[in-house]
Amino acid sequence: MDIAVLGVGNRARKYLSCLPENVRVSCLVEPEDIRLRQAAARHNVPPENCYSNPDDFFAQQHPGLEAVIIAAPDKLHVPLALSCVERGWHVLLEKPAATSEEQYLMLLNAADNAKVYVGVCLELRLHPFFRRIRELAAELGPISRIDHEEHIGPDRMAHTFVRGLWSQKAATGPIFLSKCCHDADFLLWLTGAKSAGEVHSRGAITRFRSSNAPEGAAGRCVDCPLERECPYSAVDLYSRRGAWTSGFDVPEGQTLADVIDEELRNGRYGRCVYHCDNDVFDTQTVTAVLDDGMRINMHLEGTSMQEGRVTQIIGERGMVLAEGGRVSLLLDGSVVASAEDDYSALNDAPLHAGADAALLRDFFESVACGREPVASLRSAYPGHQLCFLAGH
Ligand SMILES: NC(=O)c1ccc[n+]([C@@H]2O[C@H](COP(=O)([O-])OP(=O)(O)OC[C@H]3O[C@@H](n4cnc5c(N)ncnc54)[C@H](O)[C@@H]3O)[C@@H](O)[C@H]2O)c1
């Protein structure tokens, strides 16, 4: 199957590393020259099929092209996907599928009219741990309440939502949509709900604001006398620990250390977390009251030092507790657990513990066999709707 990839950044590179064998990349679209050249070399895509501008790509016919992976920035998802489905190409679209409900429904409608499949990269649906949670939740009988917390963790919070590309609503949409659409999708998928019901939401920037800067903090970590004691130090994150550096492009003739050094001195990722231009919340609480009265309480926490999700699902027969890769089922007051319920070894496993590859396999199989993907645009609507209603 011939496919095109639109947007060859971090996510696309991960998908390209685990494509099924029968899938061939025939076109690439990416404005950053270095990314385009590196991906073209790695996947043997000839220069005439490499585009730095989507308009030039869409201006050509591309006979034989069947499907497209879209991993461009969030606000471009719907415009790019519309152009693809109008040409009869199936689309695997990064999350969030859209940044507004209106756009989401427009795309859903266009995909129906064109009779193509749109899959959404909501890999929790294919992640072994989350699949187990869903299986155990099915033992509970009718569910009355779910409490779910997502702790973003200090590194991801600083890199992505304070210093990085998801720190400003106007550029990407609210944080609840960009971060918790996975969670909202998983929970509503688990319950089988067709709509998000009534949604209440409150949030704030409680930590990452200039009024919270410690006395004496400099504008950049490299200049900061407090750098060694700050949990958000960019010097520590990128230079000493070498974490979160996969998005830094290394031009020919330079080393990663050179690039990090330049970024720390002059780039967005070297800024003090208390002196950035972030305007997305770092804490938010959202409650959805579904049509049957079930309550889903969700909390996004960007200020804690932990990373991970904590979920409690209460049903008529008992409860499911999931935390840190471990899940247990409590029925009639007693714990029903086994060694199989410890998935913590997968916590840091690459490519979302195999879920990325499973997502690709499922999508391309769906195209080949003519069935909806597991995480289809249609079935992902309630979770996205919850996020749109949570707003901010
Ligand atoms: N499924 C997940 O778990 C997950 C995780 C992280 C990010 N994402 C989503 O994946 C998408 C990409 O995120 P990323 O981390 O790879 O970001 P990224 O910035 O590394 O990659 C995006 C790429 O799109 C390119 N681009 C910009 N304008 C374009 C255009 N007009 N046409 C084609 N390409 C264009 C950028 O140059 C960049 O290389 C985002 O929508 C993000 O929300 C999903």
The ligand as a MOL file (V3000), in Angstrom:
LIG
                    3D

  0  0  0     0  0            999 V3000
M  V30 BEGIN CTAB
M  V30 COUNTS 44 48 0 0 0
M  V30 BEGIN ATOM
M  V30 1 N -0.5510 10.2230 19.7560 0
M  V30 2 C 0.2720 10.7350 20.6450 0
M  V30 3 O 0.5270 10.1590 21.7070 0
M  V30 4 C 0.9360 12.0610 20.3780 0
M  V30 5 C 2.0460 12.4620 21.1280 0
M  V30 6 C 2.6420 13.6890 20.8170 0
M  V30 7 C 2.1130 14.4880 19.8110 0
M  V30 8 N 0.9900 14.0620 19.1360 0 CHG=1
M  V30 9 C 0.4110 14.8720 18.0540 0
M  V30 10 O 1.1590 14.6250 16.8640 0
M  V30 11 C 1.2150 15.7950 16.0650 0
M  V30 12 C 2.6690 16.1090 15.7460 0
M  V30 13 O 3.3550 16.3040 16.9700 0
M  V30 14 P 4.9340 16.1920 17.0350 0
M  V30 15 O 5.3060 16.0260 18.4580 0
M  V30 16 O 5.4130 15.2110 16.0380 0 CHG=-1
M  V30 17 O 5.3160 17.6730 16.5930 0
M  V30 18 P 6.5240 18.1190 15.6650 0
M  V30 19 O 6.5510 19.5930 15.7250 0
M  V30 20 O 7.7390 17.3490 16.0340 0
M  V30 21 O 6.0700 17.6230 14.2080 0
M  V30 22 C 5.1290 18.3060 13.4240 0
M  V30 23 C 5.7390 18.4650 12.0460 0
M  V30 24 O 4.7910 19.0440 11.1600 0
M  V30 25 C 5.5050 19.9300 10.3110 0
M  V30 26 N 4.5900 20.8740 9.6520 0
M  V30 27 C 4.3320 22.1780 9.9790 0
M  V30 28 N 3.4800 22.7120 9.0780 0
M  V30 29 C 3.1900 21.7380 8.1810 0
M  V30 30 C 2.3840 21.6970 7.0060 0
M  V30 31 N 1.6990 22.7590 6.5900 0
M  V30 32 N 2.3090 20.5300 6.3220 0
M  V30 33 C 3.0100 19.4420 6.7220 0
M  V30 34 N 3.7970 19.4440 7.8250 0
M  V30 35 C 3.8850 20.5710 8.5460 0
M  V30 36 C 6.5050 20.5950 11.2440 0
M  V30 37 O 7.5540 21.2020 10.5450 0
M  V30 38 C 6.9570 19.4180 12.0710 0
M  V30 39 O 8.0750 18.7620 11.5560 0
M  V30 40 C 0.5170 16.8810 16.8600 0
M  V30 41 O -0.7990 17.0280 16.3880 0
M  V30 42 C 0.5020 16.3560 18.2750 0
M  V30 43 O -0.5860 16.8210 19.0340 0
M  V30 44 C 0.4340 12.8740 19.3810 0
M  V30 END ATOM
M  V30 BEGIN BOND
M  V30 1 1 1 2
M  V30 2 2 2 3
M  V30 3 1 2 4
M  V30 4 1 4 5
M  V30 5 2 4 44
M  V30 6 2 5 6
M  V30 7 1 6 7
M  V30 8 2 7 8
M  V30 9 1 8 9
M  V30 10 1 8 44
M  V30 11 1 9 10
M  V30 12 1 9 42
M  V30 13 1 10 11
M  V30 14 1 11 12
M  V30 15 1 11 40
M  V30 16 1 12 13
M  V30 17 1 13 14
M  V30 18 2 14 15
M  V30 19 1 14 16
M  V30 20 1 14 17
M  V30 21 1 17 18
M  V30 22 2 18 19
M  V30 23 1 18 20
M  V30 24 1 18 21
M  V30 25 1 21 22
M  V30 26 1 22 23
M  V30 27 1 23 24
M  V30 28 1 23 38
M  V30 29 1 24 25
M  V30 30 1 25 26
M  V30 31 1 25 36
M  V30 32 1 26 27
M  V30 33 1 26 35
M  V30 34 2 27 28
M  V30 35 1 28 29
M  V30 36 1 29 30
M  V30 37 2 29 35
M  V30 38 1 30 31
M  V30 39 2 30 32
M  V30 40 1 32 33
M  V30 41 2 33 34
M  V30 42 1 34 35
M  V30 43 1 36 37
M  V30 44 1 36 38
M  V30 45 1 38 39
M  V30 46 1 40 41
M  V30 47 1 40 42
M  V30 48 1 42 43
M  V30 END BOND
M  V30 END CTAB
M  END
